[in-house]
Amino acid sequence: VICYNRGSETNLVRHRQIVDLARKNNWIDAPGTLELLLNMYWYGDSLNINEEHLLMMSCLINTLAAARCPLCHGGRIADLVALIGEPQTDEAKKMREDYALLRFAEDAIAGLPPGELKE
């Protein structure tokens, strides 16, 4: 829920809570978490997941996928927030814009064939 954002708002106003949650629950940054959420998203209808919950999942997918982009050295949520919280470069500013528009979630959701988990 901390990663949830509506419309063009960004959830970065809750950056301290996001980073604190990720630090206390290191499984969130684990690679398998993103793949699990992607599979839940793809099969949401058969799991009776409603639209609001799918949007919440896409916000978390967005955060996890953005943390794994090449600009985020380290691949953790804390690295992502440090990079786009107060962007210092044009690349970081563009990344923040893409993050706010959920583009990382769009790419992640489209990027893996449904039903295939990455090892």
Order of alpha helices (4+ residues) and beta strands (2+ residues): alpha-alpha-alpha-alpha-alpha-alpha
